[in-house]
Amino acid sequence: MGRRMNFAPRLPTIIVALVFVLIGVLGTFAGMLPSIAGASSQVIGAWSFIVAAVILLLGMVFEGI
């Protein structure tokens, strides 16, 4: 019963998520990313925000991520 179900993400996890958020801001709001494989800058930015959220959620659920 003493087992914790959630944890705080570690600093490397937060830094990786911040990089994805920065890519998301540059792509979505500034339009500064090039189109890759037919995906526009806005699509890449939106996916980057989603990846950042998933990384942080995984860091909260699994210890050591």
Buried (B, 14 or more C-beta within 10 A) or exposed (E): EEEEEEEEBEEEBBEBBEBBBEBBBBBBEEEEBEEEEEBBBBBBBBBBBEBBBEBBBEBBEEEEB
